[in-house]
Amino acid sequence: MKIDRLIGIITILLQKDHVTAPELAERFEVSRRTINRDIEAICQAGVPLVTTQGYGGGISIADGYKVEHTLLTQEELRLIFSGLKGLDSVSDRPHSSLLAEKLLAQATDTEDAMLIDLASHYQKPLTQKISVTREAIQNRRHISFCYYYEKGESHRVIEPYKLIFKWSAWYVWGYCLERQDFRLFKLNRLWNLETGADFIPRELPELELDRYFSGDGIHLKALFDESQKYRLVEEYGPDCFRAGPGGNLLFERNFVSWSNMREWVLSFGGQAEVLEPEDLRAELRQEAKKMLEAYQEHDI
């Protein structure tokens, strides 16, 4: 992309006293004419570049303008590349290695102390979904898919606006034509993803993720066995519970989705007891009866 190349040229000039147009053309794999246009664009943006002809000449930043030797420190660049490598884990083409080569190859000389992997168990399908959705967002095109949720499955068509990574899962946020409202869809729950017709972007409301992941919702009050402290701390922090009767942990929190709350409590098996809401307590009691019947011994 042009903006990546412009940033790359500025970064190189901040590191070197001067560089020639042929060197930049070779580095970024473009023509000298393209580099000349880039130099003009950088000057128009307010960065004073000087071109010196003859032996030992080249392109440089005007004296007195360069305050720091480099735009970013080595540590800042390493953090940027670590984040880009995380995106590479769910991308159909690499970004970190190309950017590192173009901007500052020596920033990767030191072995990374940070590893970010954003892929799931369904890495190949997920990568394809992210690629298709990202392209649809950039080109303002509808996407359609079959969506699986607690009430069954349905066919949806949306105007996609943002890809979101939250709580170890990927989502697409967009305007659902069926519901006539903005919705958040989990990528691992949508299949048969296809790109559709172009759409005219509408005015976007402020994206409030708390609306989907937390909020006033449904209040859960439950007792957890002390052995489950590590899970509670892992997911909601050490202040999410207090001492309860019999050495148990008393947990209280609001959930937006009934199904998510129910599934989360069930994942603890017999190590959790719901106190409130009563409807969930009754529902889990029925679920326990079904499980008991399913696991009773039968003559075969």
BAFI-3210 file (N, C-alpha, C; in Angstrom, 3 decimals, decimal comma, padded with zeros to 6 digits):
// residues 300
n [1|2|3|4|5|6|7|8|9|10|11|12|13|14|15|16|17|18|19|20|21|22|23|24|25|26|27|28|29|30|31|32|33|34|35|36|37|38|39|40|41|42|43|44|45|46|47|48|49|50|51|52|53|54|55|56|57|58|59|60|61|62|63|64|65|66|67|68|69|70|71|72|73|74|75|76|77|78|79|80|81|82|83|84|85|86|87|88|89|90|91|92|93|94|95|96|97|98|99|100|101|102|103|104|105|106|107|108|109|110|111|112|113|114|115|116|117|118|119|120|121|122|123|124|125|126|127|128|129|130|131|132|133|134|135|136|137|138|139|140|141|142|143|144|145|146|147|148|149|150|151|152|153|154|155|156|157|158|159|160|161|162|163|164|165|166|167|168|169|170|171|172|173|174|175|176|177|178|179|180|181|182|183|184|185|186|187|188|189|190|191|192|193|194|195|196|197|198|199|200|201|202|203|204|205|206|207|208|209|210|211|212|213|214|215|216|217|218|219|220|221|222|223|224|225|226|227|228|229|230|231|232|233|234|235|236|237|238|239|240|241|242|243|244|245|246|247|248|249|250|251|252|253|254|255|256|257|258|259|260|261|262|263|264|265|266|267|268|269|270|271|272|273|274|275|276|277|278|279|280|281|282|283|284|285|286|287|288|289|290|291|292|293|294|295|296|297|298|299|300]
n.u [000,834|000,382|000,620|002,045|004,467|005,279|005,607|007,646|009,733|010,178|010,991|013,406|014,912|015,134|016,906|019,179|021,735|021,452|019,827|019,595|017,407|017,253|017,981|015,818|013,764|014,468|014,348|011,597|010,440|009,381|008,958|011,352|010,040|007,720|008,839|009,773|007,328|006,408|008,248|007,568|004,996|005,580|006,967|004,891|003,355|004,634|007,152|010,399|012,331|015,525|017,206|020,232|022,469|024,852|028,004|027,909|025,629|022,034|018,831|017,674|016,719|016,027|018,501|018,262|015,616|015,330|014,828|015,000|016,990|015,726|012,379|010,936|011,694|013,844|012,591|009,914|009,422|009,765|007,559|005,516|005,988|005,582|002,852|001,971|002,834|001,120|-001,281|-000,572|-000,947|-003,576|-003,945|-004,136|-001,901|001,481|002,412|004,141|006,840|007,318|006,947|008,911|011,187|011,050|010,972|012,635|014,891|016,740|015,338|014,305|016,384|016,945|015,851|012,394|010,571|007,985|005,107|002,359|-000,574|-003,344|-004,989|-007,522|-008,881|-009,956|-008,285|-007,730|-010,387|-011,123|-009,181|-009,820|-012,395|-011,861|-010,291|-012,107|-014,128|-012,743|-011,984|-014,532|-015,391|-013,577|-014,246|-016,873|-019,079|-021,866|-022,113|-023,114|-024,375|-024,723|-025,931|-025,319|-026,911|-028,262|-031,004|-031,235|-030,646|-029,998|-030,316|-028,344|-027,866|-025,596|-024,312|-021,026|-018,835|-016,789|-014,070|-013,568|-011,619|-012,150|-012,047|-010,727|-011,900|-013,109|-015,081|-017,601|-018,849|-021,769|-024,445|-027,462|-029,622|-031,977|-032,759|-032,722|-030,880|-027,813|-025,560|-023,601|-021,589|-020,319|-017,425|-016,769|-019,223|-020,507|-021,094|-020,630|-019,946|-020,360|-019,675|-021,584|-023,687|-022,772|-022,892|-024,145|-022,412|-023,746|-024,519|-022,631|-023,285|-021,868|-019,589|-020,208|-018,854|-019,436|-022,129|-022,606|-021,081|-021,157|-022,813|-026,069|-027,967|-028,542|-028,573|-026,321|-025,933|-023,932|-022,513|-019,239|-017,028|-014,032|-011,898|-012,185|-011,226|-009,070|-010,090|-012,079|-010,528|-008,915|-010,776|-012,327|-010,915|-009,296|-011,008|-013,612|-015,104|-016,167|-015,664|-017,678|-020,353|-019,322|-016,735|-016,850|-016,876|-018,372|-019,940|-020,826|-022,296|-023,185|-024,746|-025,148|-026,242|-028,486|-028,044|-025,232|-024,522|-025,705|-024,340|-021,774|-021,911|-022,638|-020,278|-018,752|-019,682|-020,451|-019,245|-020,318|-023,024|-026,032|-027,568|-029,157|-030,428|-033,671|-035,009|-032,929|-031,705|-033,715|-033,792|-031,256|-031,472|-033,299|-031,745|-029,692|-031,098|-031,741|-029,161|-028,442|-030,269|-029,431|-026,991|-027,491|-027,294|-028,027|-029,505|-027,974]
n.v [-001,192|002,322|004,114|002,593|002,414|005,104|005,649|003,850|004,950|007,397|006,401|005,102|007,293|008,639|007,068|006,953|009,098|009,818|008,564|006,931|007,356|005,070|003,058|003,119|002,456|-000,166|-001,346|-001,163|-002,303|-000,943|001,458|004,040|006,346|006,133|006,347|008,989|010,348|009,653|010,993|013,638|013,634|013,262|015,615|017,467|016,792|018,014|017,273|018,187|017,389|016,942|016,908|015,866|016,181|014,230|012,520|010,688|011,891|012,164|011,485|013,222|014,227|017,568|019,520|020,138|019,561|016,940|015,664|013,420|010,462|008,241|007,301|005,532|003,617|000,731|-001,129|-000,319|-000,838|-003,620|-004,383|-003,588|-005,305|-007,749|-007,650|-007,594|-010,092|-011,648|-011,092|-012,250|-014,938|-015,450|-014,662|-014,673|-013,987|-013,011|-010,252|-009,105|-009,902|-008,772|-006,044|-005,633|-006,082|-003,982|-001,693|-001,780|-003,894|-004,689|-004,541|-006,937|-008,451|-009,219|-011,908|-012,548|-011,854|-012,199|-013,945|-014,117|-015,711|-015,812|-017,644|-020,239|-023,528|-024,069|-023,155|-022,852|-022,536|-020,263|-018,352|-017,992|-016,912|-014,488|-013,235|-013,003|-011,467|-009,141|-008,126|-007,646|-005,617|-003,577|-003,151|-002,459|-004,349|-006,567|-009,382|-012,775|-015,510|-018,685|-018,854|-020,173|-020,539|-020,325|-020,737|-022,160|-022,137|-019,737|-017,858|-015,127|-011,773|-009,190|-005,826|-005,500|-003,980|-003,941|-006,004|-007,895|-008,828|-010,487|-011,637|-014,116|-014,859|-014,360|-011,837|-010,407|-007,227|-005,644|-004,305|-005,876|-007,023|-008,435|-008,109|-005,393|-003,801|-003,144|-005,796|-008,336|-010,917|-014,136|-015,490|-018,233|-019,379|-018,892|-019,993|-021,084|-018,702|-015,927|-013,376|-010,510|-008,110|-004,638|-002,033|001,053|002,787|003,332|005,775|005,280|004,043|004,616|002,118|000,012|-002,310|-003,363|-003,575|-006,003|-007,846|-007,412|-005,661|-004,490|-006,621|-010,063|-011,118|-013,134|-015,281|-017,373|-020,321|-021,548|-024,313|-024,330|-025,295|-024,326|-021,819|-020,912|-020,803|-018,839|-016,627|-016,508|-015,839|-013,671|-012,241|-011,660|-010,367|-011,065|-012,688|-013,664|-014,870|-017,665|-019,695|-022,678|-022,782|-022,349|-020,383|-017,325|-016,007|-013,264|-011,770|-009,875|-010,999|-010,755|-012,519|-015,191|-017,845|-017,964|-017,548|-019,787|-021,924|-021,384|-021,788|-024,497|-025,608|-025,970|-028,201|-030,277|-028,582|-026,153|-024,205|-022,754|-019,948|-017,744|-016,624|-017,975|-019,276|-020,195|-021,920|-023,867|-024,771|-025,902|-027,934|-029,627|-030,243|-031,663|-033,936|-035,065|-035,694|-037,585|-039,633|-040,260|-041,421|-043,610|-047,092|-049,407|-052,370|-053,997]
n.w [000,000|-000,575|001,614|003,464|002,153|002,071|004,805|005,240|003,678|005,020|007,505|006,827|005,981|008,376|009,639|008,111|006,681|004,032|001,054|-002,084|-004,945|-006,710|-004,865|-003,077|-004,836|-005,488|-002,958|-002,289|-004,425|-006,681|-009,379|-010,348|-010,995|-009,485|-006,923|-007,066|-007,145|-004,649|-003,023|-003,590|-002,480|000,228|000,791|000,363|002,504|004,539|005,402|005,086|002,416|000,884|-002,189|-003,486|-006,139|-008,091|-007,307|-004,278|-003,532|-003,000|-001,470|001,345|004,697|005,543|007,253|010,749|010,944|011,716|014,718|016,425|016,180|015,285|014,448|016,021|018,948|019,417|021,101|020,925|018,227|018,229|019,739|018,015|015,837|017,086|017,565|014,900|014,040|015,508|014,175|011,781|012,319|011,794|009,251|005,671|004,318|004,963|007,087|008,962|008,426|005,919|006,429|008,356|006,859|005,048|006,625|009,032|009,359|011,280|013,620|014,275|015,026|017,645|019,580|019,834|022,776|023,135|022,201|020,143|019,376|017,528|016,416|016,171|016,980|014,575|012,416|009,573|008,304|009,811|009,128|006,438|006,684|008,009|006,065|003,868|005,078|005,846|003,345|002,309|004,026|003,367|000,699|000,856|000,699|000,917|003,164|003,360|005,294|007,023|010,233|013,439|016,513|019,931|019,556|017,284|013,849|011,252|008,194|007,371|006,236|006,127|006,506|006,710|009,105|011,053|012,162|015,049|017,832|020,737|024,015|023,411|020,985|017,607|016,012|013,847|013,296|012,328|010,254|010,428|007,997|008,318|011,027|011,151|012,539|014,350|014,855|016,541|015,442|015,955|014,536|014,446|014,565|012,243|008,924|005,494|004,216|002,132|-000,292|-001,180|-002,824|-003,469|-000,958|000,379|002,779|006,019|008,573|011,428|014,696|017,978|018,818|021,330|023,114|025,580|025,613|024,433|025,840|028,561|031,238|032,421|032,259|033,209|036,486|038,141|040,867|042,663|044,168|044,367|044,366|046,289|044,895|042,353|042,218|040,662|038,081|038,254|038,932|036,657|034,644|035,598|037,473|040,727|042,470|042,066|043,644|046,982|050,350|051,075|052,535|054,241|053,292|050,595|047,502|046,987|044,284|042,228|039,434|036,483|033,503|029,976|028,116|028,409|027,572|027,347|030,023|031,189|029,888|030,765|033,561|033,573|032,660|034,878|036,072|038,816|040,579|041,034|042,326|041,607|042,987|042,447|039,298|040,157|038,087|036,451|038,215|038,481|035,854|035,539|037,364|036,086|033,882|035,091|035,901|033,407|032,517|034,431|033,881|031,304|031,786|033,303|033,974|031,428|030,158|027,496]
ca.u [000,000|001,185|000,901|003,119|005,713|005,664|006,142|008,933|010,738|010,503|011,744|014,765|015,607|015,433|018,007|020,374|021,943|020,845|019,588|019,320|016,115|017,329|017,981|014,442|012,970|014,778|013,880|010,140|010,018|008,573|009,774|011,916|009,002|006,858|009,585|009,766|005,999|006,344|009,050|006,745|003,893|006,137|007,225|003,601|002,847|005,320|008,485|011,309|013,351|016,506|017,829|021,568|022,930|026,269|028,575|027,697|024,374|020,866|017,702|017,870|015,842|016,726|019,156|017,492|014,259|015,389|015,106|015,442|017,654|014,750|010,996|010,526|012,791|013,903|011,569|008,603|009,299|009,576|006,165|004,695|006,154|004,945|001,424|001,762|002,982|-000,125|-002,241|-000,148|-001,439|-004,927|-003,971|-003,798|-000,602|002,259|002,589|005,248|008,148|007,444|007,118|010,212|012,210|010,977|011,166|013,782|015,189|017,472|014,440|013,990|017,618|016,827|014,777|011,179|010,201|006,531|004,497|000,906|-001,221|-004,768|-005,726|-008,327|-008,776|-010,403|-007,443|-007,894|-011,665|-011,145|-008,362|-010,593|-013,490|-011,290|-009,871|-013,298|-014,820|-011,926|-012,108|-015,891|-015,429|-012,825|-014,920|-018,273|-019,933|-022,587|-021,745|-024,216|-023,862|-025,612|-025,479|-025,796|-027,021|-028,999|-032,363|-031,193|-029,798|-030,719|-029,521|-028,234|-027,144|-025,246|-023,317|-019,934|-018,094|-015,577|-013,655|-013,241|-011,105|-012,542|-012,182|-010,202|-012,750|-013,263|-016,455|-017,822|-019,915|-022,354|-025,884|-028,201|-030,784|-033,169|-033,140|-032,721|-030,126|-026,425|-025,403|-022,264|-021,665|-019,093|-016,999|-016,800|-020,607|-021,065|-020,531|-021,097|-019,785|-020,244|-019,727|-022,734|-023,718|-022,242|-023,840|-023,734|-022,219|-024,653|-023,897|-022,409|-023,365|-020,665|-019,514|-020,061|-018,753|-020,058|-023,524|-022,659|-020,325|-021,431|-023,893|-027,037|-028,388|-029,081|-027,699|-026,023|-025,362|-023,646|-021,447|-018,286|-016,070|-012,767|-010,974|-012,403|-010,762|-008,180|-010,890|-012,728|-009,486|-008,495|-011,781|-012,930|-010,049|-009,343|-012,015|-014,944|-015,799|-015,829|-015,830|-019,056|-020,545|-018,680|-015,465|-017,089|-016,657|-019,622|-019,679|-021,962|-021,935|-024,250|-024,526|-026,080|-026,891|-028,908|-027,399|-023,819|-024,455|-026,054|-023,247|-020,601|-022,125|-022,600|-018,905|-018,157|-020,232|-020,941|-018,446|-021,016|-024,449|-026,684|-028,507|-030,056|-031,891|-034,362|-035,321|-031,744|-031,523|-034,665|-033,391|-030,092|-031,947|-033,844|-030,616|-028,998|-031,924|-031,549|-027,822|-028,463|-030,985|-028,621|-025,842|-027,907|-026,931|-029,123|-029,133|-027,784]
ca.v [000,000|003,536|004,701|001,793|002,779|006,447|005,518|003,170|005,902|008,330|005,670|004,900|008,589|008,985|006,214|007,180|010,489|009,996|007,336|007,276|006,920|003,678|002,184|003,051|001,716|-001,585|-001,787|-001,271|-003,030|-000,055|002,202|005,302|007,363|006,013|006,910|010,451|010,824|009,499|012,075|014,842|013,512|013,462|017,054|018,133|016,488|018,872|016,780|018,805|016,504|017,621|016,020|016,324|015,514|013,911|011,436|010,841|012,579|011,350|012,120|013,317|015,156|018,838|019,703|020,867|019,022|015,638|015,832|012,128|009,648|007,300|007,610|004,628|002,902|-000,698|-001,834|000,007|-001,582|-005,038|-004,552|-003,493|-006,522|-008,846|-007,566|-007,981|-011,543|-012,210|-011,025|-013,220|-016,264|-015,626|-013,961|-015,507|-013,566|-012,419|-008,802|-008,688|-010,077|-007,798|-004,711|-005,585|-005,977|-002,674|-000,582|-001,851|-005,315|-004,966|-004,565|-008,331|-009,176|-009,801|-012,906|-012,024|-012,382|-012,249|-014,716|-013,934|-016,594|-015,509|-018,684|-021,154|-024,908|-024,075|-022,081|-022,621|-021,852|-018,943|-017,472|-017,676|-016,021|-013,173|-012,656|-012,629|-010,392|-007,931|-007,614|-007,114|-004,343|-002,597|-002,883|-002,121|-005,355|-007,409|-010,783|-013,630|-016,722|-019,443|-018,582|-021,133|-019,957|-021,161|-021,015|-022,936|-021,567|-018,841|-017,246|-013,697|-010,886|-007,995|-004,866|-005,629|-002,746|-004,126|-007,292|-007,671|-009,956|-010,237|-012,822|-015,282|-015,212|-013,349|-011,445|-009,361|-006,303|-005,008|-004,034|-007,051|-006,608|-009,095|-007,500|-003,935|-003,251|-003,585|-007,040|-008,899|-012,328|-014,878|-016,090|-019,688|-019,834|-018,623|-020,850|-020,811|-017,262|-015,462|-011,929|-010,135|-006,854|-003,438|-001,261|002,414|002,811|004,167|006,426|004,245|004,433|004,281|000,690|-000,234|-003,758|-003,766|-003,921|-007,399|-008,737|-007,166|-004,684|-004,701|-007,985|-011,051|-011,220|-014,496|-015,461|-018,802|-020,810|-022,401|-025,026|-023,613|-025,822|-023,616|-020,438|-020,549|-020,441|-017,561|-015,604|-016,435|-015,243|-012,428|-011,552|-012,118|-009,648|-011,407|-013,547|-013,486|-016,108|-018,102|-020,720|-023,976|-022,669|-022,118|-019,036|-016,696|-015,261|-012,510|-011,006|-009,728|-011,563|-010,255|-013,647|-016,309|-019,082|-017,919|-017,733|-021,181|-022,773|-021,141|-022,463|-025,943|-026,051|-026,289|-029,458|-030,297|-027,678|-024,870|-024,244|-021,478|-019,474|-016,867|-016,559|-019,230|-019,947|-020,912|-023,023|-024,912|-025,301|-026,757|-029,116|-030,489|-030,699|-032,701|-035,150|-035,642|-036,287|-038,778|-040,660|-040,659|-042,203|-044,786|-048,339|-050,090|-053,654|-053,903]
ca.w [000,000|-000,698|002,928|004,064|001,486|002,508|006,171|005,116|003,175|006,108|008,528|006,312|005,982|009,759|010,095|007,289|006,307|002,718|000,306|-003,483|-005,478|-007,152|-003,693|-002,580|-005,817|-005,324|-001,644|-002,255|-005,628|-007,524|-010,341|-009,870|-011,146|-008,300|-005,793|-007,222|-006,734|-003,194|-002,433|-003,692|-001,517|001,565|000,922|000,491|003,845|005,498|005,762|004,098|001,860|000,035|-003,167|-003,872|-007,343|-008,183|-006,507|-002,854|-003,273|-002,745|-000,810|002,797|005,399|005,747|008,551|011,743|011,071|012,362|016,142|016,941|015,172|014,756|014,782|017,091|019,586|019,100|021,879|020,347|016,971|018,554|020,153|016,803|015,053|017,820|017,267|013,507|013,949|016,011|013,076|010,769|012,668|011,259|007,977|004,526|003,805|006,058|007,122|009,830|007,796|004,833|006,996|009,012|005,816|004,406|007,558|009,929|009,499|012,512|014,781|014,594|015,311|018,973|019,632|020,446|024,088|023,170|021,126|020,101|018,412|017,572|015,708|016,965|016,526|013,183|011,888|008,142|008,038|010,435|008,304|005,238|007,071|008,286|004,795|003,099|005,779|005,760|001,981|002,158|004,747|002,593|-000,576|001,142|000,088|001,865|003,326|003,787|005,946|007,903|011,602|014,432|017,849|020,869|019,091|016,053|012,816|010,348|007,135|007,622|005,323|006,895|006,049|007,682|009,357|011,859|012,700|016,458|018,615|022,118|024,859|022,687|019,843|016,567|015,712|012,862|013,721|011,169|010,250|009,990|007,213|008,839|012,308|011,002|013,666|014,400|015,595|016,640|015,082|016,227|013,281|014,507|014,484|010,917|007,884|004,127|004,074|000,752|-000,516|-001,984|-003,568|-002,820|-000,155|000,738|004,231|006,787|009,730|012,440|016,102|018,736|019,104|022,765|023,275|026,842|025,314|024,028|026,704|029,977|031,386|033,491|031,986|034,140|037,659|038,598|042,203|042,721|045,040|043,675|045,204|046,420|043,887|041,101|042,360|039,565|036,899|038,507|038,838|035,256|033,771|036,089|038,415|042,122|043,258|041,566|044,614|048,397|051,123|051,236|053,560|054,057|052,576|049,170|046,998|046,574|043,052|041,704|038,231|035,491|032,178|028,974|027,441|029,256|027,117|027,721|031,462|031,458|029,435|031,609|034,838|033,335|032,437|036,181|036,564|040,196|041,418|041,134|042,684|041,339|043,996|041,706|039,402|040,452|036,823|036,017|039,171|038,108|034,554|035,742|038,056|035,039|033,071|035,868|035,829|032,077|032,468|035,265|033,133|030,156|032,222|034,061|033,290|030,729|029,575|026,049]
c.u [000,877|001,556|002,009|004,462|006,198|006,257|007,507|010,035|011,162|011,345|013,191|015,559|015,925|016,615|019,316|020,490|021,332|020,669|019,218|017,954|016,181|017,324|016,562|013,564|013,203|014,222|012,378|009,546|009,030|009,519|010,335|010,885|008,058|007,532|009,587|008,416|005,843|007,097|008,259|005,616|004,387|006,429|005,927|002,996|003,578|006,671|009,469|012,411|014,242|017,124|019,148|022,048|024,411|026,691|028,389|026,404|023,229|019,769|017,941|016,837|016,649|017,299|018,272|016,081|014,262|015,795|015,655|016,095|016,679|013,366|010,509|011,753|012,750|012,799|010,173|008,381|009,088|008,143|005,229|004,782|005,547|003,442|001,112|001,904|001,749|-001,202|-001,873|-000,706|-002,847|-005,069|-003,585|-002,504|000,152|002,378|003,863|006,598|008,367|007,695|008,475|011,326|012,238|011,339|012,467|014,112|015,885|016,581|014,097|015,247|017,546|015,642|013,575|010,922|008,695|006,023|002,989|000,345|-002,725|-005,613|-006,508|-008,084|-009,171|-009,612|-007,697|-009,240|-011,710|-010,351|-009,116|-011,725|-012,986|-010,905|-011,068|-014,000|-014,054|-012,029|-013,489|-016,026|-014,741|-013,564|-016,395|-019,224|-020,612|-021,901|-022,981|-023,640|-024,987|-025,084|-026,141|-025,793|-027,998|-030,399|-032,395|-030,205|-030,644|-029,754|-029,531|-027,481|-026,853|-024,335|-022,173|-019,158|-016,807|-015,359|-013,145|-012,706|-011,356|-012,685|-011,861|-011,087|-012,858|-014,733|-016,458|-019,019|-020,448|-023,855|-026,605|-029,469|-032,068|-033,674|-033,196|-032,022|-028,698|-026,304|-023,940|-022,377|-020,305|-018,680|-017,069|-018,212|-021,230|-020,320|-021,183|-021,067|-019,573|-020,328|-020,869|-022,576|-023,097|-023,324|-023,260|-023,593|-023,186|-023,900|-023,814|-022,606|-022,046|-020,696|-019,219|-020,061|-019,381|-021,519|-023,659|-022,021|-020,575|-022,574|-024,860|-027,664|-028,976|-028,095|-027,561|-025,406|-025,171|-022,521|-020,551|-017,374|-014,731|-011,752|-011,096|-011,950|-009,924|-008,960|-011,571|-011,727|-009,069|-009,480|-012,292|-012,100|-010,255|-010,394|-013,444|-015,728|-015,402|-016,105|-017,306|-019,162|-019,811|-017,382|-015,625|-016,845|-017,974|-019,329|-020,952|-021,501|-023,150|-023,822|-025,569|-026,901|-027,229|-028,160|-025,924|-023,635|-024,698|-024,906|-022,016|-020,748|-022,037|-021,177|-018,195|-018,688|-020,780|-020,182|-019,093|-022,476|-025,042|-027,660|-029,574|-029,524|-032,519|-034,684|-034,125|-031,479|-032,443|-034,267|-032,200|-030,473|-032,517|-032,731|-029,856|-029,777|-031,754|-030,198|-027,774|-029,155|-030,150|-027,482|-026,215|-027,575|-028,180|-028,607|-029,072|-027,885]
c.v [001,253|004,104|003,934|002,188|004,156|006,414|004,853|004,098|006,866|007,648|005,461|006,202|009,058|008,185|006,497|008,669|010,777|008,621|007,740|006,743|005,487|002,692|002,016|002,255|000,222|-002,127|-002,042|-001,893|-002,206|000,675|003,478|006,423|007,342|006,615|008,437|011,041|010,723|010,628|013,381|014,811|013,753|014,942|017,831|017,903|017,278|018,392|017,301|017,846|017,293|016,585|016,630|015,509|015,157|012,784|011,711|011,547|011,617|012,174|012,117|014,271|016,410|018,937|020,524|020,344|017,735|015,811|014,546|011,346|008,661|007,662|006,796|003,944|001,436|-001,464|-001,566|-000,747|-003,069|-005,311|-004,508|-004,786|-007,732|-008,854|-007,998|-009,485|-012,249|-012,199|-012,002|-014,609|-016,518|-014,919|-014,911|-015,072|-012,847|-010,910|-008,415|-008,791|-009,062|-006,396|-004,576|-005,403|-004,583|-001,537|-000,686|-003,306|-005,622|-004,975|-005,970|-009,133|-009,877|-010,754|-012,343|-012,683|-012,551|-013,017|-014,580|-014,827|-016,400|-016,578|-019,552|-022,566|-025,026|-023,022|-021,808|-021,981|-020,444|-017,945|-017,044|-016,700|-014,603|-012,487|-012,165|-011,438|-009,082|-007,297|-007,005|-005,772|-003,251|-002,188|-002,534|-003,072|-006,185|-008,766|-011,537|-014,913|-017,430|-019,298|-019,552|-020,476|-020,785|-021,540|-021,808|-022,356|-020,703|-018,301|-015,741|-013,002|-009,608|-007,071|-004,927|-004,328|-002,953|-005,594|-007,055|-008,964|-009,655|-011,558|-014,097|-015,729|-014,038|-013,112|-010,474|-008,541|-005,612|-004,836|-005,226|-006,604|-007,239|-008,407|-005,981|-003,251|-003,771|-004,799|-007,478|-010,402|-012,990|-015,652|-017,610|-020,248|-019,573|-019,437|-020,518|-019,309|-016,892|-013,935|-011,599|-008,804|-005,710|-002,772|000,123|002,478|003,771|004,821|005,423|004,802|004,111|002,798|000,489|-001,747|-004,240|-004,147|-005,402|-008,343|-008,524|-006,179|-005,076|-006,092|-008,804|-011,241|-012,677|-014,455|-016,956|-019,090|-021,750|-023,085|-024,297|-024,061|-025,085|-022,160|-020,008|-020,129|-019,094|-016,414|-015,399|-015,638|-013,888|-011,721|-011,985|-011,424|-010,023|-012,275|-013,147|-014,801|-016,415|-019,168|-022,011|-023,928|-022,490|-020,653|-018,483|-015,739|-014,553|-011,682|-010,929|-010,316|-010,989|-011,390|-014,763|-017,587|-019,096|-018,143|-019,196|-022,114|-022,612|-021,863|-023,977|-026,456|-026,399|-027,605|-029,322|-029,383|-026,307|-025,097|-022,857|-021,155|-018,584|-016,727|-017,938|-019,994|-020,749|-022,103|-024,190|-025,573|-026,249|-028,030|-030,126|-031,054|-031,807|-034,016|-035,841|-036,325|-037,578|-039,931|-041,179|-041,575|-043,380|-046,034|-048,954|-051,410|-053,508|-055,290]
c.w [000,000|000,672|003,630|003,467|001,921|003,914|006,121|004,656|004,282|007,171|008,094|006,361|007,399|010,295|009,358|006,945|004,941|002,078|-001,115|-003,914|-006,004|-005,976|-003,139|-003,538|-005,688|-004,013|-001,658|-003,517|-006,464|-008,475|-009,714|-009,984|-009,947|-007,082|-005,869|-006,797|-005,222|-002,494|-002,468|-002,661|-000,104|001,805|001,111|001,870|004,923|005,957|004,716|003,657|000,906|-000,892|-003,625|-005,060|-007,232|-007,263|-005,010|-002,505|-003,003|-002,083|000,690|003,379|005,736|007,150|009,478|011,920|011,878|013,824|016,732|015,813|014,541|015,239|015,957|017,676|019,166|019,838|021,327|019,041|017,228|018,973|018,944|016,013|015,759|017,562|015,846|013,322|014,497|014,939|011,962|011,047|012,164|009,913|006,855|003,856|004,923|005,942|007,883|009,131|006,688|005,381|007,666|007,990|005,211|005,349|008,330|010,201|010,815|013,744|015,190|014,890|016,658|019,003|020,384|021,792|024,198|021,959|021,217|019,009|018,539|016,893|016,685|016,470|015,052|012,407|010,413|007,813|008,618|009,607|007,050|005,552|007,322|006,992|003,983|003,744|005,695|004,375|001,746|002,863|003,926|001,325|-000,404|000,410|001,170|002,015|003,806|004,364|006,695|009,316|012,580|015,813|018,682|020,406|017,791|015,065|011,888|009,305|007,345|006,495|006,086|006,089|007,062|007,849|010,146|012,181|014,111|017,072|020,081|022,853|024,085|021,534|018,880|016,266|014,536|013,328|012,488|011,307|009,635|009,264|007,736|010,102|012,250|012,178|013,581|015,318|015,574|016,398|015,300|014,980|013,309|014,466|013,118|009,866|006,547|003,847|002,610|000,705|-001,467|-002,678|-002,764|-001,966|000,119|002,254|004,907|007,942|010,868|013,843|016,798|019,089|020,587|022,993|024,571|026,646|025,007|025,049|028,196|030,066|032,466|033,417|033,111|035,288|038,087|039,987|042,395|043,699|044,248|044,680|045,174|045,372|042,558|041,155|041,167|038,321|037,075|038,385|037,389|034,406|034,262|037,152|039,863|042,976|042,875|042,554|046,028|049,125|051,320|052,318|053,214|053,296|051,079|048,804|046,480|045,430|042,606|040,511|037,311|034,151|031,222|028,389|028,428|028,864|027,487|029,217|031,822|031,082|030,323|032,939|034,656|033,151|033,744|036,744|037,968|041,126|041,567|041,492|042,489|042,465|043,360|040,276|039,599|039,180|036,312|036,937|038,808|036,794|034,687|036,492|037,048|034,159|033,782|035,846|034,486|031,967|033,276|034,540|031,964|030,552|033,116|033,256|032,671|030,207|028,070|025,433]
res [m|k|i|d|r|l|i|g|i|i|t|i|l|l|q|k|d|h|v|t|a|p|e|l|a|e|r|f|e|v|s|r|r|t|i|n|r|d|i|e|a|i|c|q|a|g|v|p|l|v|t|t|q|g|y|g|g|g|i|s|i|a|d|g|y|k|v|e|h|t|l|l|t|q|e|e|l|r|l|i|f|s|g|l|k|g|l|d|s|v|s|d|r|p|h|s|s|l|l|a|e|k|l|l|a|q|a|t|d|t|e|d|a|m|l|i|d|l|a|s|h|y|q|k|p|l|t|q|k|i|s|v|t|r|e|a|i|q|n|r|r|h|i|s|f|c|y|y|y|e|k|g|e|s|h|r|v|i|e|p|y|k|l|i|f|k|w|s|a|w|y|v|w|g|y|c|l|e|r|q|d|f|r|l|f|k|l|n|r|l|w|n|l|e|t|g|a|d|f|i|p|r|e|l|p|e|l|e|l|d|r|y|f|s|g|d|g|i|h|l|k|a|l|f|d|e|s|q|k|y|r|l|v|e|e|y|g|p|d|c|f|r|a|g|p|g|g|n|l|l|f|e|r|n|f|v|s|w|s|n|m|r|e|w|v|l|s|f|g|g|q|a|e|v|l|e|p|e|d|l|r|a|e|l|r|q|e|a|k|k|m|l|e|a|y|q|e|h|d|i]
***
